Amino acid sequence: MGHDTLIEVGDALQQCKKLISLNLSGNTIGDAGMARLGKSLQAMSFSLTSLSLVDSEIGVDGAKELACVLFDCKALVFLFLGSNKLGNRGMKVLIPALKQCKKLEALDLSSNKIGDEGAEFLCEKLLSFQALTNLFLHNNELGAKSAERLATVLRKRDVPLEDLMLEANQIGDLGARHLQAALSTCEQLNLCGNGLSNKMVGELFASWKRLGRCATKLEADTVGPRGQPVLTWTLPEPYRHTFGSGWPFGF
């Protein structure tokens, strides 16, 4: 999306003060673009319930602009920011801005090069997001420390998560062991591509079965990067429709 187009879009958005859903995903908005769009997004922040900026080249500076918008998004239910460049510094700026989003149900921070430091910023505020039921953190750089912190916070929440997507991180057996102790706090957990051993996968599956999670299955003929079987299941139909076949969930 070029400079002139951004100006045109920004001008148009300022006239849409009651817009409830906005999807600008797949455009090279970048940090400079977010600076241009910031005021326009603020004009509709009070009515916005869904905002998607997936794959928009947003980095730390863009996150600062977005944070100014999110402070007023009290009606926001869905926020999709996957495949950007937030990193740990972007998380530090962005997460505090979500404290007013009491209705937030789905948060996508996948593919943003978020490490343990960035996950810590999220965990510090996660208890404030009591309406949150879908958390997407796949394809980041989360390690065992992040898994431990997430498990601790999830056990303190009043409402369990429906989906916790941690696919393609660096959690390993140690992190999976922490999450195993918190399996009752989420309906679906994706740990594919985290270097889990056969033994750990088996233990997770056994724990999952004891909890009666019928949507989960272990496919012995499906292997990860080191030849280990992986824990897989199918996403609920509404999310298959929303995210489409481009999302890396294997459906």
Disulfide bonds with the S-S distance in Angstrom:
none
